[in-house]
Amino acid sequence: MERLSYTSYITVGGDGGSPIAQLMAHEAPDAVRGVYLTDRGFTASEPDAATQSDAEKAYFQAMHMYSFGEGAYAMLQMTKPQTLAFGLNDSPVGLAAWIIEKFYGWSDINSDLETIYTKDELLTNIMIYWVTQTIGSSVRSYREELMSPSIPAGTYLKSPTGFGLFPKEAAGVLPPMELLERDFNLVHHTQFSHGGHFTAMEQPEAMAEDLRNFSLVLTK
């Protein structure tokens, strides 16, 4: 960012981008004016159960149940990433199935992908992995995070943080305010009526507007 002559900026992220946005703020707190997230990040830890509120307990119970039905991909990517990588990197159909299944399961689409995405958008996403042969490094990041967490448990982010939460994210159960306030200097919080995991693709206008509103909060 310094090479681009940006001395002050906001970081934005969701999924794997969430911990990246947070790490940038931890490493350059004087430059990062604020952090805007669409989820806690797949690196987020679970606080001690003895300290959890009823809402937090309900949230983590829902997440645990969700992991039984939808978490097999993560377990495979954390434990056997290279085996998976060879198969996906050799088969365009296998790669497409692995990726499109997530778009189908994690998006607010009412069982029809093309209500939100065009075929060109979906194929572009697949082709980025296919022509660069980077599905291996993508899935291996789960293993690397397991072996060496990028954000230690209990880390508090001091930078002003805003959340834009979409209802079809993960288990469809949004993290309660008290959970977000444990780990973040929460100054902005929006719950949307539509949208899922791929927020910038699904609801770009709504996310952009909320990001603008977050930036205004930072100027007050």
Secondary structure, DSSP 8 states (H G I E B T S, - for coil): -TTTT--SEEEEE-TTHHHHHHHHHHH-TTTEEEEEESSS-TT-----GGG--HHHHHHHHHHHHHHHHH-HHHHHHHH-HHHHHHHHHH-HHHHHHHHHHHHHHHS--TT-GGGT--HHHHHHHHHHHHHHT-HHHHHHHHHHHHHS-SS-TT--EEEEEEEEE-TTSTTS----HHHHHHHEEEEEEEE-SS--SSHHHHSHHHHHHHHHHHHHHHH-
